[in-house]
Amino acid sequence: MLILSILTIVFFSLVLIRATDLLTDHLKELAWKTRLGEFFLTSFLIGIATSLPEISVGITSALDGIPAISLGNVIGSNVANLSIITGIATLIGGALVVRDQTYTSDFLYALFAGVAPILLLVDGELTRVDGLILIALYGYYNVALLRKHNKSIDEEGFLKSLLYRMKRNHVGRNFKYLFLALVLIIFSADMMVKSGQYIAQFLGVPVFLVGLFLIAVGTSLPELAFGFRAIKRDEPELFMGNLLGSTVVNATFIVGLTVLIHPIIPVAVSEYLIATIMFVASLLFFIVFFRTKKRIVPWEGAFLIILYTLFVLLEVYQQRV
């Protein structure tokens, strides 16, 4: 049963890649048809789309009464996105050359958002009030980015013109595929949560750890697929928008939504510290590589992969002590 549960997670991780790929393609087509602009496409639409596996894991785990698996999944996904996912994407796809150097404030938002759940955990639990705070932070992040990138958005008669363009461009087909992709993502996430719960019980380890690694890597595969394609197509802005957008969505909206359904009371807050420290370290190294050469080259990607390997070893060591 253990091997079957692991294979189940692997299989549905592959389903997640295909479903999220389908979702992203039709979201991009919708953005083109409705002229939503680059901000919505990168930081909002695709950031939400590639985070839908984490959202589904959060909702299903909360409904199943094991929200800790979602918190582990969120933190693990953010570490994975900034380290092993970015590393593999650059090793396979080539150097990530970023021409736009205006992301400094976006990095600061991502850093604060990433540590916000742990800051709220200092009292020993994440309550529904904490969930509302995290969702409010997500709303503030989007408002701040909207103001920063508002040049790409026509605010005058926006809703009216949006509905007109949707009707004129026959977006019904896009919504059919979006619905199909959402069904596949939600079902796959539910199967991964159930398999993860069984693995944790079988091995006698906290469900947080299973979410931190096994499920987190699985739900981060859509980011890897999208990041690789963005680098190969020389679209670094899409890669950066998705990376930062997903990081903020994971740590604020998803955790907030999860604890609104079921508050999280961890056995020990200390079990989250290493993961949070590694998230901060991964983001700082990412920023250093990004700011020094305006690119992330393959050897730096390899370093980020080594950093993730160190993260795994530290977590395993902590569980043995």
Helices and strands as residue ranges (DSSP letters): H 2-34, H 38-39, I 40-46, H 47-63, H 68-80, I 81-85, H 86-93, E 96-97, H 104-120, G 121-123, H 128-148, G 150-152, H 158-168, H 172-203, H 207-210, I 211-215, H 216-232, H 236-248, I 249-254, H 255-261, G 269-272, H 273-293, E 295-296, H 298-320
